[in-house]
Amino acid sequence: MNNLEFLIPISLFVCVTLAIKFIVDSRLRRRLAETNASEDLIKGMLRADEQSQRLSALKWGMVLTLQGLAFGLIQGLHLEQDSAGVIGLVLGAAGVGLLSYHAIAKRFG
């Protein structure tokens, strides 16, 4: 059995989720165009979308960096892979990344 077979359903889920998001976004923009929404409203929505994308990159960059550091720490300390401490360290690193993101986004947003 190939070790990467579990990636197929995960990839399918990600693709379906992204397809639904793109369809919903395009329908919203089409309805805005059909209803002759004000130019200020459209510009505001585009600015908010751009800000959200920038902050999303920051969020996932912080979470993945801290998880990478956690895995490096696990390797450096020669911890067992299936222990509760290892799982707690990885989840804790993700939590610290998300809390740090929240603090930074609150300050700049």
C-alpha positions as CSV (number, residue, x, y, z in Angstrom):
1,M,0.0,0.0,0.0
2,N,1.4,3.4,-1.0
3,N,1.9,5.8,1.9
4,L,0.6,8.8,-0.1
5,E,-2.9,7.3,-0.9
6,F,-4.5,9.3,1.8
7,L,-3.7,12.5,-0.1
8,I,-6.2,11.7,-2.8
9,P,-9.4,12.3,-0.7
10,I,-7.8,15.3,0.9
11,S,-7.0,16.8,-2.5
12,L,-10.5,16.1,-3.7
13,F,-12.0,17.9,-0.7
14,V,-9.7,20.9,-1.2
15,C,-10.6,21.1,-4.9
16,V,-14.4,20.8,-4.3
17,T,-14.2,23.5,-1.6
18,L,-12.3,25.9,-3.8
19,A,-14.6,25.3,-6.7
20,I,-17.6,26.1,-4.5
21,K,-15.9,29.3,-3.2
22,F,-15.1,30.5,-6.7
23,I,-18.7,29.9,-7.8
24,V,-20.1,31.7,-4.8
25,D,-17.7,34.7,-5.3
26,S,-18.5,34.9,-9.0
27,R,-22.3,34.9,-8.4
28,L,-21.9,37.6,-5.8
29,R,-20.0,39.8,-8.2
30,R,-22.4,39.2,-11.0
31,R,-25.4,40.1,-8.8
32,L,-23.6,43.3,-7.8
33,A,-23.0,44.2,-11.4
34,E,-26.7,43.4,-12.2
35,T,-28.1,45.6,-9.4
36,N,-25.9,48.5,-10.4
37,A,-24.3,48.7,-6.9
38,S,-22.6,51.9,-6.1
39,E,-18.9,52.3,-7.1
40,D,-17.9,53.0,-3.5
41,L,-19.5,49.7,-2.3
42,I,-17.6,47.7,-5.0
43,K,-14.3,49.4,-4.2
44,G,-14.8,48.8,-0.5
45,M,-15.5,45.1,-1.1
46,L,-12.5,44.8,-3.3
47,R,-10.3,46.5,-0.7
48,A,-11.6,44.3,2.1
49,D,-11.0,41.2,-0.1
50,E,-7.5,42.2,-0.8
51,Q,-6.8,42.9,2.9
52,S,-8.3,39.5,3.8
53,Q,-6.0,37.7,1.3
54,R,-2.9,39.5,2.7
55,L,-3.8,38.7,6.3
56,S,-4.6,35.1,5.3
57,A,-1.1,34.7,3.9
58,L,0.3,36.1,7.2
59,K,-1.9,33.7,9.3
60,W,-0.9,30.6,7.5
61,G,2.7,31.6,7.2
62,M,2.9,32.1,11.0
63,V,1.1,28.8,11.7
64,L,3.2,26.7,9.3
65,T,6.5,28.3,10.5
66,L,5.7,27.5,14.2
67,Q,4.6,24.0,13.3
68,G,7.9,23.5,11.4
69,L,9.8,24.7,14.4
70,A,7.8,22.3,16.6
71,F,8.7,19.4,14.3
72,G,12.3,20.5,14.4
73,L,12.2,20.6,18.2
74,I,10.6,17.1,18.3
75,Q,13.4,15.8,16.0
76,G,16.1,17.6,18.1
77,L,14.8,16.2,21.4
78,H,14.4,12.7,19.9
79,L,10.8,12.4,21.1
80,E,8.6,9.5,20.2
81,Q,6.3,10.1,17.3
82,D,3.1,8.7,18.8
83,S,3.3,10.3,22.3
84,A,0.8,12.8,23.6
85,G,3.5,15.3,24.2
86,V,4.4,15.4,20.5
87,I,0.8,15.9,19.5
88,G,0.4,18.6,22.2
89,L,3.6,20.4,20.9
90,V,2.4,20.4,17.3
91,L,-1.2,21.6,18.2
92,G,0.2,24.1,20.7
93,A,2.5,25.6,18.0
94,A,-0.5,26.0,15.7
95,G,-2.5,27.6,18.5
96,V,0.4,30.0,19.3
97,G,0.6,30.9,15.6
98,L,-3.1,31.6,15.4
99,L,-3.1,33.7,18.6
100,S,0.0,35.6,17.4
101,Y,-1.8,36.3,14.1
102,H,-4.8,37.6,15.9
103,A,-2.7,40.0,18.0
104,I,-0.9,41.3,14.9
105,A,-4.1,41.5,12.7
106,K,-5.9,43.4,15.5
107,R,-3.0,45.9,15.7
108,F,-2.8,46.5,12.0
109,G,-6.4,45.9,11.0
